[in-house]
Amino acid sequence: MKLSIVVPFYNAESHIERCLYSLVNQNINSNDYEILLIDDGSIDNGKVVVESFIKKHSNIKLYSQSNIGLGATRNKGIKLATGDYIYFIDADDYLAFNTLDIILKHAEEFHLELLGFNTIATKKKDFFISKTIKNNYKAYVLSGVDFLVEYKYHRLEAWWYIIKRDYLLKTGFEFEEGKFMEDAIFTFNIFLKAKRSMFLPIDAHRYVTTENSIMNNNKQEHLLKVIEDYISLVFRFNSLSVEVTKNNVVNTSNIVDSINYKSTVSIYFMFFKLIKSKKTIKEINEILKQFKKIDMYPLKNFIGEQYFHKKFKITIFIFNHKYIFYILLYPLRILHKFKLINLL
């Protein structure tokens, strides 16, 4: 078995068919890969959709459990997997057709522990054709540390790379359970330990953007939960930076810069959640004091290749001058309430 694809899902009736359709339309023998679907306590008919695929495809397996969360479900997927490589994909995303073959061939040929590839954010539900599948790829092997330095703007999510299963079991790394962005620390850790990694510039993954996604939920209870999750993530990043420095990892300063950059981005987007929330200025001030203690506020080194537009420069200026932010906070909330401005 060459590959195990782990697909956790919860109430995925509206999109699990698209994900599965993309996974079975790959140019590798069905005997060479398995699709492990783990139903994390769904209460809709997503399981029925999966069962209809199982009738036609013997390499699809379904497991059901009570709800334990994404991180714990992915960890269960690691234990269930039997393939040489493991790939984690979210049920609301999908792959371009016939992209797994070239990914696996590179992983096997270069004896890689990790292989990353491109994603395209899209609202399209049928963007199955890869624009880069026939390209001549200039890819080379890097240590995981060198990978993190060279690809500073790498994603934190686990769906843009495959992992050698033996390597994952040897390191013992697992996804954080019960945490927001449970794959963020996981991704850094597995790259830090890897000796052979590669980035293949093929647009294999489709990240589906929807207005009703978790991050776009503006209910107050949800906003407050996301804000607390962002705060937790920033401090988990800080602990990782301390650990990297303590262990004197090769290219320590560059790795710490990469970690801090991801933390800064998290804080930046958290500010928009603060505007949408009912957090008081006093409460916000306490949050910023916590960040200042670990030197993560005011925000530094945010403007760059990814965030260069004028709007980012303006908002960073406002966020970094907290008294200006406090003055503008309630007017911004009113403008947002009446949909006169669009917040991230």
Secondary structure, DSSP 8 states (H G I E B T S, - for coil): --EEEEEEESS-TTTHHHHHHHHHSSSS-GGGEEEEEEEES--SSHHHHHHHHHTT-TTEEEEEES---HHHHHHHHHHH--SSEEEE--TT-EE-TT-HHHHHHHHHHTT-SEEEEEEEEES-S-----SSTTS------B-HHHHHHHTTT--SSGGGEEEEHHHHHHHT----SS-TTTTHHHHHHHHHH-SSEEEEEEEEEEEE--TTSGGG---HHHHHHHHHHHHHHHHHHHHHHHHHHHTT-TTHHHHHHHHHHHHHHHHHHHHHHHHHS---HHHHHHHHHHHHHTT--S--S--SSSS-SHHHHHHHHHHHSHHHHHHHHHHHHHHHHTTSS---
